[in-house]
Amino acid sequence: MLIQSVVMGILCCISILTLGNYFGVIGITSGYLVLTIIGFIWTYFIFRNKKKEWHNEE
């Protein structure tokens, strides 16, 4: 999850700088919402894959 956290942090910074310049607070909030949804989906897939690996090792 370290890679996911670093990538999401970088994307969040880029989102804030670009959307903030063009759309202000609404752009920042919308970008953060989209990235939060993407992060949640990515985390779910990591959890599902690692859970399968964990249970197959036994």
PDB file of N, CA, C, O and CB in Angstrom:
ATOM      1  N   MET A   1       0.814  -1.189   0.000  1.00  0.00           N
ATOM      2  CA  MET A   1       0.000   0.000   0.000  1.00  0.00           C
ATOM      3  C   MET A   1       0.862   1.259   0.000  1.00  0.00           C
ATOM      4  O   MET A   1       0.344   2.366  -0.145  1.00  0.00           O
ATOM      5  CB  MET A   1      -0.928  -0.006   1.194  1.00  0.00           C
ATOM      6  N   LEU A   2       2.152   1.097   0.159  1.00  0.00           N
ATOM      7  CA  LEU A   2       3.031   2.260   0.116  1.00  0.00           C
ATOM      8  C   LEU A   2       2.999   2.912  -1.263  1.00  0.00           C
ATOM      9  O   LEU A   2       2.923   4.135  -1.378  1.00  0.00           O
ATOM     10  CB  LEU A   2       4.465   1.862   0.483  1.00  0.00           C
ATOM     11  N   ILE A   3       3.057   2.096  -2.298  1.00  0.00           N
ATOM     12  CA  ILE A   3       3.031   2.640  -3.656  1.00  0.00           C
ATOM     13  C   ILE A   3       1.715   3.364  -3.908  1.00  0.00           C
ATOM     14  O   ILE A   3       1.697   4.445  -4.496  1.00  0.00           O
ATOM     15  CB  ILE A   3       3.234   1.520  -4.697  1.00  0.00           C
ATOM     16  N   GLN A   4       0.625   2.768  -3.465  1.00  0.00           N
ATOM     17  CA  GLN A   4      -0.686   3.387  -3.640  1.00  0.00           C
ATOM     18  C   GLN A   4      -0.750   4.731  -2.921  1.00  0.00           C
ATOM     19  O   GLN A   4      -1.284   5.695  -3.468  1.00  0.00           O
ATOM     20  CB  GLN A   4      -1.793   2.456  -3.125  1.00  0.00           C
ATOM     21  N   SER A   5      -0.227   4.808  -1.734  1.00  0.00           N
ATOM     22  CA  SER A   5      -0.248   6.057  -0.966  1.00  0.00           C
ATOM     23  C   SER A   5       0.590   7.144  -1.623  1.00  0.00           C
ATOM     24  O   SER A   5       0.171   8.300  -1.686  1.00  0.00           O
ATOM     25  CB  SER A   5       0.253   5.812   0.449  1.00  0.00           C
ATOM     26  N   VAL A   6       1.758   6.785  -2.108  1.00  0.00           N
ATOM     27  CA  VAL A   6       2.632   7.767  -2.756  1.00  0.00           C
ATOM     28  C   VAL A   6       2.004   8.267  -4.057  1.00  0.00           C
ATOM     29  O   VAL A   6       2.004   9.467  -4.328  1.00  0.00           O
ATOM     30  CB  VAL A   6       4.025   7.155  -3.035  1.00  0.00           C
ATOM     31  N   VAL A   7       1.470   7.346  -4.859  1.00  0.00           N
ATOM     32  CA  VAL A   7       0.834   7.741  -6.118  1.00  0.00           C
ATOM     33  C   VAL A   7      -0.372   8.640  -5.842  1.00  0.00           C
ATOM     34  O   VAL A   7      -0.551   9.656  -6.514  1.00  0.00           O
ATOM     35  CB  VAL A   7       0.403   6.492  -6.926  1.00  0.00           C
ATOM     36  N   MET A   8      -1.191   8.277  -4.869  1.00  0.00           N
ATOM     37  CA  MET A   8      -2.368   9.089  -4.549  1.00  0.00           C
ATOM     38  C   MET A   8      -1.959  10.464  -4.023  1.00  0.00           C
ATOM     39  O   MET A   8      -2.626  11.455  -4.319  1.00  0.00           O
ATOM     40  CB  MET A   8      -3.250   8.369  -3.514  1.00  0.00           C
ATOM     41  N   GLY A   9      -0.883  10.541  -3.253  1.00  0.00           N
ATOM     42  CA  GLY A   9      -0.396  11.829  -2.777  1.00  0.00           C
ATOM     43  C   GLY A   9       0.069  12.726  -3.909  1.00  0.00           C
ATOM     44  O   GLY A   9      -0.232  13.920  -3.931  1.00  0.00           O
ATOM     45  N   ILE A  10       0.797  12.151  -4.843  1.00  0.00           N
ATOM     46  CA  ILE A  10       1.262  12.925  -6.005  1.00  0.00           C
ATOM     47  C   ILE A  10       0.080  13.393  -6.845  1.00  0.00           C
ATOM     48  O   ILE A  10       0.025  14.551  -7.258  1.00  0.00           O
ATOM     49  CB  ILE A  10       2.227  12.082  -6.872  1.00  0.00           C
ATOM     50  N   LEU A  11      -0.870  12.483  -7.097  1.00  0.00           N
ATOM     51  CA  LEU A  11      -2.050  12.860  -7.870  1.00  0.00           C
ATOM     52  C   LEU A  11      -2.878  13.927  -7.155  1.00  0.00           C
ATOM     53  O   LEU A  11      -3.457  14.801  -7.800  1.00  0.00           O
ATOM     54  CB  LEU A  11      -2.910  11.631  -8.144  1.00  0.00           C
ATOM     55  N   CYS A  12      -2.934  13.859  -5.844  1.00  0.00           N
ATOM     56  CA  CYS A  12      -3.673  14.857  -5.077  1.00  0.00           C
ATOM     57  C   CYS A  12      -3.011  16.234  -5.210  1.00  0.00           C
ATOM     58  O   CYS A  12      -3.700  17.241  -5.375  1.00  0.00           O
ATOM     59  CB  CYS A  12      -3.758  14.442  -3.591  1.00  0.00           C
ATOM     60  N   CYS A  13      -1.701  16.275  -5.141  1.00  0.00           N
ATOM     61  CA  CYS A  13      -0.996  17.550  -5.311  1.00  0.00           C
ATOM     62  C   CYS A  13      -1.222  18.128  -6.711  1.00  0.00           C
ATOM     63  O   CYS A  13      -1.488  19.320  -6.862  1.00  0.00           O
ATOM     64  CB  CYS A  13       0.509  17.363  -5.056  1.00  0.00           C
ATOM     65  N   ILE A  14      -1.117  17.286  -7.715  1.00  0.00           N
ATOM     66  CA  ILE A  14      -1.346  17.743  -9.086  1.00  0.00           C
ATOM     67  C   ILE A  14      -2.777  18.221  -9.258  1.00  0.00           C
ATOM     68  O   ILE A  14      -3.027  19.248  -9.890  1.00  0.00           O
ATOM     69  CB  ILE A  14      -1.038  16.624 -10.090  1.00  0.00           C
ATOM     70  N   SER A  15      -3.705  17.480  -8.698  1.00  0.00           N
ATOM     71  CA  SER A  15      -5.124  17.839  -8.783  1.00  0.00           C
ATOM     72  C   SER A  15      -5.398  19.184  -8.118  1.00  0.00           C
ATOM     73  O   SER A  15      -6.122  20.014  -8.668  1.00  0.00           O
ATOM     74  CB  SER A  15      -5.988  16.752  -8.135  1.00  0.00           C
ATOM     75  N   ILE A  16      -4.827  19.399  -6.951  1.00  0.00           N
ATOM     76  CA  ILE A  16      -5.054  20.656  -6.237  1.00  0.00           C
ATOM     77  C   ILE A  16      -4.490  21.836  -7.022  1.00  0.00           C
ATOM     78  O   ILE A  16      -5.137  22.876  -7.137  1.00  0.00           O
ATOM     79  CB  ILE A  16      -4.423  20.601  -4.839  1.00  0.00           C
ATOM     80  N   LEU A  17      -3.296  21.673  -7.553  1.00  0.00           N
ATOM     81  CA  LEU A  17      -2.672  22.778  -8.285  1.00  0.00           C
ATOM     82  C   LEU A  17      -3.405  23.103  -9.587  1.00  0.00           C
ATOM     83  O   LEU A  17      -3.634  24.271  -9.901  1.00  0.00           O
ATOM     84  CB  LEU A  17      -1.224  22.443  -8.588  1.00  0.00           C
ATOM     85  N   THR A  18      -3.771  22.067 -10.339  1.00  0.00           N
ATOM     86  CA  THR A  18      -4.401  22.334 -11.632  1.00  0.00           C
ATOM     87  C   THR A  18      -5.870  22.724 -11.487  1.00  0.00           C
ATOM     88  O   THR A  18      -6.293  23.750 -12.019  1.00  0.00           O
ATOM     89  CB  THR A  18      -4.282  21.115 -12.530  1.00  0.00           C
ATOM     90  N   LEU A  19      -6.641  21.923 -10.780  1.00  0.00           N
ATOM     91  CA  LEU A  19      -8.068  22.222 -10.645  1.00  0.00           C
ATOM     92  C   LEU A  19      -8.301  23.459  -9.783  1.00  0.00           C
ATOM     93  O   LEU A  19      -9.270  24.191  -9.988  1.00  0.00           O
ATOM     94  CB  LEU A  19      -8.805  21.026 -10.046  1.00  0.00           C
ATOM     95  N   GLY A  20      -7.420  23.688  -8.827  1.00  0.00           N
ATOM     96  CA  GLY A  20      -7.544  24.887  -7.992  1.00  0.00           C
ATOM     97  C   GLY A  20      -7.349  26.159  -8.787  1.00  0.00           C
ATOM     98  O   GLY A  20      -8.029  27.156  -8.542  1.00  0.00           O
ATOM     99  N   ASN A  21      -6.430  26.139  -9.736  1.00  0.00           N
ATOM    100  CA  ASN A  21      -6.202  27.319 -10.573  1.00  0.00           C
ATOM    101  C   ASN A  21      -7.375  27.618 -11.490  1.00  0.00           C
ATOM    102  O   ASN A  21      -7.703  28.779 -11.734  1.00  0.00           O
ATOM    103  CB  ASN A  21      -4.952  27.135 -11.398  1.00  0.00           C
ATOM    104  N   TYR A  22      -8.008  26.562 -11.999  1.00  0.00           N
ATOM    105  CA  TYR A  22      -9.081  26.765 -12.968  1.00  0.00           C
ATOM    106  C   TYR A  22     -10.467  26.907 -12.337  1.00  0.00           C
ATOM    107  O   TYR A  22     -11.285  27.693 -12.815  1.00  0.00           O
ATOM    108  CB  TYR A  22      -9.097  25.625 -13.934  1.00  0.00           C
ATOM    109  N   PHE A  23     -10.735  26.159 -11.275  1.00  0.00           N
ATOM    110  CA  PHE A  23     -12.091  26.112 -10.733  1.00  0.00           C
ATOM    111  C   PHE A  23     -12.212  26.522  -9.271  1.00  0.00           C
ATOM    112  O   PHE A  23     -13.323  26.582  -8.744  1.00  0.00           O
ATOM    113  CB  PHE A  23     -12.627  24.747 -10.888  1.00  0.00           C
ATOM    114  N   GLY A  24     -11.106  26.802  -8.608  1.00  0.00           N
ATOM    115  CA  GLY A  24     -11.142  27.230  -7.217  1.00  0.00           C
ATOM    116  C   GLY A  24     -11.464  26.087  -6.262  1.00  0.00           C
ATOM    117  O   GLY A  24     -11.049  24.946  -6.464  1.00  0.00           O
ATOM    118  N   VAL A  25     -12.205  26.419  -5.231  1.00  0.00           N
ATOM    119  CA  VAL A  25     -12.511  25.450  -4.169  1.00  0.00           C
ATOM    120  C   VAL A  25     -13.346  24.281  -4.707  1.00  0.00           C
ATOM    121  O   VAL A  25     -13.149  23.137  -4.295  1.00  0.00           O
ATOM    122  CB  VAL A  25     -13.260  26.144  -3.013  1.00  0.00           C
ATOM    123  N   ILE A  26     -14.261  24.561  -5.610  1.00  0.00           N
ATOM    124  CA  ILE A  26     -15.080  23.492  -6.186  1.00  0.00           C
ATOM    125  C   ILE A  26     -14.204  22.496  -6.945  1.00  0.00           C
ATOM    126  O   ILE A  26     -14.434  21.290  -6.860  1.00  0.00           O
ATOM    127  CB  ILE A  26     -16.158  24.080  -7.125  1.00  0.00           C
ATOM    128  N   GLY A  27     -13.219  22.972  -7.672  1.00  0.00           N
ATOM    129  CA  GLY A  27     -12.308  22.092  -8.392  1.00  0.00           C
ATOM    130  C   GLY A  27     -11.466  21.244  -7.460  1.00  0.00           C
ATOM    131  O   GLY A  27     -11.262  20.054  -7.701  1.00  0.00           O
ATOM    132  N   ILE A  28     -10.975  21.865  -6.389  1.00  0.00           N
ATOM    133  CA  ILE A  28     -10.170  21.123  -5.413  1.00  0.00           C
ATOM    134  C   ILE A  28     -11.007  20.033  -4.765  1.00  0.00           C
ATOM    135  O   ILE A  28     -10.554  18.897  -4.628  1.00  0.00           O
ATOM    136  CB  ILE A  28      -9.599  22.069  -4.337  1.00  0.00           C
ATOM    137  N   THR A  29     -12.220  20.373  -4.369  1.00  0.00           N
ATOM    138  CA  THR A  29     -13.097  19.410  -3.712  1.00  0.00           C
ATOM    139  C   THR A  29     -13.489  18.281  -4.661  1.00  0.00           C
ATOM    140  O   THR A  29     -13.504  17.116  -4.265  1.00  0.00           O
ATOM    141  CB  THR A  29     -14.348  20.109  -3.184  1.00  0.00           C
ATOM    142  N   SER A  30     -13.801  18.614  -5.892  1.00  0.00           N
ATOM    143  CA  SER A  30     -14.180  17.593  -6.876  1.00  0.00           C
ATOM    144  C   SER A  30     -13.011  16.661  -7.173  1.00  0.00           C
ATOM    145  O   SER A  30     -13.185  15.444  -7.246  1.00  0.00           O
ATOM    146  CB  SER A  30     -14.669  18.253  -8.174  1.00  0.00           C
ATOM    147  N   GLY A  31     -11.836  17.224  -7.342  1.00  0.00           N
ATOM    148  CA  GLY A  31     -10.654  16.397  -7.593  1.00  0.00           C
ATOM    149  C   GLY A  31     -10.354  15.464  -6.441  1.00  0.00           C
ATOM    150  O   GLY A  31     -10.009  14.301  -6.649  1.00  0.00           O
ATOM    151  N   TYR A  32     -10.484  15.972  -5.228  1.00  0.00           N
ATOM    152  CA  TYR A  32     -10.244  15.132  -4.055  1.00  0.00           C
ATOM    153  C   TYR A  32     -11.284  14.023  -3.952  1.00  0.00           C
ATOM    154  O   TYR A  32     -10.955  12.896  -3.584  1.00  0.00           O
ATOM    155  CB  TYR A  32     -10.253  15.980  -2.779  1.00  0.00           C
ATOM    156  N   LEU A  33     -12.530  14.334  -4.275  1.00  0.00           N
ATOM    157  CA  LEU A  33     -13.587  13.319  -4.264  1.00  0.00           C
ATOM    158  C   LEU A  33     -13.288  12.207  -5.257  1.00  0.00           C
ATOM    159  O   LEU A  33     -13.390  11.028  -4.920  1.00  0.00           O
ATOM    160  CB  LEU A  33     -14.944  13.953  -4.582  1.00  0.00           C
ATOM    161  N   VAL A  34     -12.922  12.572  -6.467  1.00  0.00           N
ATOM    162  CA  VAL A  34     -12.609  11.573  -7.497  1.00  0.00           C
ATOM    163  C   VAL A  34     -11.414  10.723  -7.069  1.00  0.00           C
ATOM    164  O   VAL A  34     -11.436   9.502  -7.223  1.00  0.00           O
ATOM    165  CB  VAL A  34     -12.318  12.261  -8.853  1.00  0.00           C
ATOM    166  N   LEU A  35     -10.379  11.357  -6.538  1.00  0.00           N
ATOM    167  CA  LEU A  35      -9.201  10.606  -6.111  1.00  0.00           C
ATOM    168  C   LEU A  35      -9.506   9.708  -4.913  1.00  0.00           C
ATOM    169  O   LEU A  35      -8.925   8.629  -4.795  1.00  0.00           O
ATOM    170  CB  LEU A  35      -8.066  11.562  -5.767  1.00  0.00           C
ATOM    171  N   THR A  36     -10.392  10.125  -4.034  1.00  0.00           N
ATOM    172  CA  THR A  36     -10.783   9.290  -2.908  1.00  0.00           C
ATOM    173  C   THR A  36     -11.515   8.045  -3.394  1.00  0.00           C
ATOM    174  O   THR A  36     -11.286   6.950  -2.879  1.00  0.00           O
ATOM    175  CB  THR A  36     -11.662  10.079  -1.935  1.00  0.00           C
ATOM    176  N   ILE A  37     -12.384   8.202  -4.369  1.00  0.00           N
ATOM    177  CA  ILE A  37     -13.096   7.047  -4.927  1.00  0.00           C
ATOM    178  C   ILE A  37     -12.115   6.096  -5.613  1.00  0.00           C
ATOM    179  O   ILE A  37     -12.200   4.881  -5.437  1.00  0.00           O
ATOM    180  CB  ILE A  37     -14.184   7.509  -5.927  1.00  0.00           C
ATOM    181  N   ILE A  38     -11.191   6.645  -6.389  1.00  0.00           N
ATOM    182  CA  ILE A  38     -10.181   5.818  -7.052  1.00  0.00           C
ATOM    183  C   ILE A  38      -9.317   5.095  -6.017  1.00  0.00           C
ATOM    184  O   ILE A  38      -9.019   3.911  -6.169  1.00  0.00           O
ATOM    185  CB  ILE A  38      -9.296   6.683  -7.978  1.00  0.00           C
ATOM    186  N   GLY A  39      -8.917   5.814  -4.968  1.00  0.00           N
ATOM    187  CA  GLY A  39      -8.113   5.206  -3.914  1.00  0.00           C
ATOM    188  C   GLY A  39      -8.848   4.094  -3.194  1.00  0.00           C
ATOM    189  O   GLY A  39      -8.249   3.076  -2.848  1.00  0.00           O
ATOM    190  N   PHE A  40     -10.140   4.276  -2.963  1.00  0.00           N
ATOM    191  CA  PHE A  40     -10.932   3.245  -2.305  1.00  0.00           C
ATOM    192  C   PHE A  40     -11.006   1.985  -3.154  1.00  0.00           C
ATOM    193  O   PHE A  40     -10.857   0.876  -2.642  1.00  0.00           O
ATOM    194  CB  PHE A  40     -12.337   3.761  -2.010  1.00  0.00           C
ATOM    195  N   ILE A  41     -11.236   2.155  -4.457  1.00  0.00           N
ATOM    196  CA  ILE A  41     -11.313   1.002  -5.363  1.00  0.00           C
ATOM    197  C   ILE A  41      -9.963   0.293  -5.440  1.00  0.00           C
ATOM    198  O   ILE A  41      -9.901  -0.936  -5.400  1.00  0.00           O
ATOM    199  CB  ILE A  41     -11.764   1.446  -6.774  1.00  0.00           C
ATOM    200  N   TRP A  42      -8.892   1.063  -5.551  1.00  0.00           N
ATOM    201  CA  TRP A  42      -7.547   0.494  -5.615  1.00  0.00           C
ATOM    202  C   TRP A  42      -7.235  -0.283  -4.329  1.00  0.00           C
ATOM    203  O   TRP A  42      -6.689  -1.385  -4.388  1.00  0.00           O
ATOM    204  CB  TRP A  42      -6.496   1.610  -5.842  1.00  0.00           C
ATOM    205  N   THR A  43      -7.579   0.283  -3.176  1.00  0.00           N
ATOM    206  CA  THR A  43      -7.341  -0.378  -1.896  1.00  0.00           C
ATOM    207  C   THR A  43      -8.145  -1.660  -1.796  1.00  0.00           C
ATOM    208  O   THR A  43      -7.651  -2.654  -1.263  1.00  0.00           O
ATOM    209  CB  THR A  43      -7.691   0.553  -0.735  1.00  0.00           C
ATOM    210  N   TYR A  44      -9.372  -1.662  -2.296  1.00  0.00           N
ATOM    211  CA  TYR A  44     -10.198  -2.871  -2.274  1.00  0.00           C
ATOM    212  C   TYR A  44      -9.543  -3.985  -3.086  1.00  0.00           C
ATOM    213  O   TYR A  44      -9.508  -5.133  -2.641  1.00  0.00           O
ATOM    214  CB  TYR A  44     -11.608  -2.574  -2.820  1.00  0.00           C
ATOM    215  N   PHE A  45      -9.018  -3.658  -4.281  1.00  0.00           N
ATOM    216  CA  PHE A  45      -8.366  -4.673  -5.098  1.00  0.00           C
ATOM    217  C   PHE A  45      -7.083  -5.192  -4.443  1.00  0.00           C
ATOM    218  O   PHE A  45      -6.786  -6.383  -4.534  1.00  0.00           O
ATOM    219  CB  PHE A  45      -8.055  -4.109  -6.477  1.00  0.00           C
ATOM    220  N   ILE A  46      -6.336  -4.331  -3.799  1.00  0.00           N
ATOM    221  CA  ILE A  46      -5.147  -4.774  -3.068  1.00  0.00           C
ATOM    222  C   ILE A  46      -5.555  -5.729  -1.962  1.00  0.00           C
ATOM    223  O   ILE A  46      -4.951  -6.790  -1.803  1.00  0.00           O
ATOM    224  CB  ILE A  46      -4.372  -3.569  -2.483  1.00  0.00           C
ATOM    225  N   PHE A  47      -6.576  -5.364  -1.193  1.00  0.00           N
ATOM    226  CA  PHE A  47      -7.049  -6.207  -0.097  1.00  0.00           C
ATOM    227  C   PHE A  47      -7.507  -7.565  -0.611  1.00  0.00           C
ATOM    228  O   PHE A  47      -7.155  -8.599  -0.044  1.00  0.00           O
ATOM    229  CB  PHE A  47      -8.190  -5.516   0.656  1.00  0.00           C
ATOM    230  N   ARG A  48      -8.291  -7.561  -1.685  1.00  0.00           N
ATOM    231  CA  ARG A  48      -8.822  -8.810  -2.217  1.00  0.00           C
ATOM    232  C   ARG A  48      -7.707  -9.728  -2.707  1.00  0.00           C
ATOM    233  O   ARG A  48      -7.732 -10.930  -2.444  1.00  0.00           O
ATOM    234  CB  ARG A  48      -9.798  -8.526  -3.349  1.00  0.00           C
ATOM    235  N   ASN A  49      -6.730  -9.167  -3.418  1.00  0.00           N
ATOM    236  CA  ASN A  49      -5.632  -9.987  -3.931  1.00  0.00           C
ATOM    237  C   ASN A  49      -4.746 -10.519  -2.813  1.00  0.00           C
ATOM    238  O   ASN A  49      -4.355 -11.685  -2.845  1.00  0.00           O
ATOM    239  CB  ASN A  49      -4.794  -9.185  -4.911  1.00  0.00           C
ATOM    240  N   LYS A  50      -4.425  -9.703  -1.841  1.00  0.00           N
ATOM    241  CA  LYS A  50      -3.569 -10.152  -0.742  1.00  0.00           C
ATOM    242  C   LYS A  50      -4.277 -11.148   0.158  1.00  0.00           C
ATOM    243  O   LYS A  50      -3.638 -12.029   0.732  1.00  0.00           O
ATOM    244  CB  LYS A  50      -3.102  -8.966   0.078  1.00  0.00           C
ATOM    245  N   LYS A  51      -5.600 -11.016   0.287  1.00  0.00           N
ATOM    246  CA  LYS A  51      -6.357 -11.980   1.082  1.00  0.00           C
ATOM    247  C   LYS A  51      -6.336 -13.346   0.411  1.00  0.00           C
ATOM    248  O   LYS A  51      -6.207 -14.369   1.082  1.00  0.00           O
ATOM    249  CB  LYS A  51      -7.808 -11.503   1.282  1.00  0.00           C
ATOM    250  N   LYS A  52      -6.465 -13.362  -0.927  1.00  0.00           N
ATOM    251  CA  LYS A  52      -6.377 -14.631  -1.658  1.00  0.00           C
ATOM    252  C   LYS A  52      -4.999 -15.258  -1.487  1.00  0.00           C
ATOM    253  O   LYS A  52      -4.880 -16.463  -1.266  1.00  0.00           O
ATOM    254  CB  LYS A  52      -6.677 -14.418  -3.152  1.00  0.00           C
ATOM    255  N   GLU A  53      -3.958 -14.431  -1.591  1.00  0.00           N
ATOM    256  CA  GLU A  53      -2.594 -14.949  -1.405  1.00  0.00           C
ATOM    257  C   GLU A  53      -2.411 -15.514  -0.009  1.00  0.00           C
ATOM    258  O   GLU A  53      -1.796 -16.569   0.152  1.00  0.00           O
ATOM    259  CB  GLU A  53      -1.558 -13.849  -1.661  1.00  0.00           C
ATOM    260  N   TRP A  54      -2.926 -14.841   0.994  1.00  0.00           N
ATOM    261  CA  TRP A  54      -2.768 -15.263   2.376  1.00  0.00           C
ATOM    262  C   TRP A  54      -3.444 -16.614   2.603  1.00  0.00           C
ATOM    263  O   TRP A  54      -2.868 -17.498   3.238  1.00  0.00           O
ATOM    264  CB  TRP A  54      -3.346 -14.208   3.328  1.00  0.00           C
ATOM    265  N   HIS A  55      -4.651 -16.775   2.090  1.00  0.00           N
ATOM    266  CA  HIS A  55      -5.392 -18.018   2.337  1.00  0.00           C
ATOM    267  C   HIS A  55      -4.908 -19.168   1.456  1.00  0.00           C
ATOM    268  O   HIS A  55      -5.115 -20.328   1.815  1.00  0.00           O
ATOM    269  CB  HIS A  55      -6.878 -17.791   2.105  1.00  0.00           C
ATOM    270  N   ASN A  56      -4.289 -18.899   0.347  1.00  0.00           N
ATOM    271  CA  ASN A  56      -3.757 -19.969  -0.496  1.00  0.00           C
ATOM    272  C   ASN A  56      -2.444 -20.521   0.022  1.00  0.00           C
ATOM    273  O   ASN A  56      -2.052 -21.625  -0.355  1.00  0.00           O
ATOM    274  CB  ASN A  56      -3.571 -19.474  -1.902  1.00  0.00           C
ATOM    275  N   GLU A  57      -1.753 -19.774   0.882  1.00  0.00           N
ATOM    276  CA  GLU A  57      -0.469 -20.237   1.413  1.00  0.00           C
ATOM    277  C   GLU A  57      -0.641 -21.287   2.493  1.00  0.00           C
ATOM    278  O   GLU A  57       0.294 -22.040   2.764  1.00  0.00           O
ATOM    279  CB  GLU A  57       0.319 -19.070   1.962  1.00  0.00           C
ATOM    280  N   GLU A  58      -1.791 -21.360   3.108  1.00  0.00           N
ATOM    281  CA  GLU A  58      -1.990 -22.303   4.215  1.00  0.00           C
ATOM    282  C   GLU A  58      -2.203 -23.711   3.760  1.00  0.00           C
ATOM    283  O   GLU A  58      -2.383 -24.606   4.585  1.00  0.00           O
ATOM    284  CB  GLU A  58      -3.147 -21.887   5.045  1.00  0.00           C
TER     285      GLU A  58
END
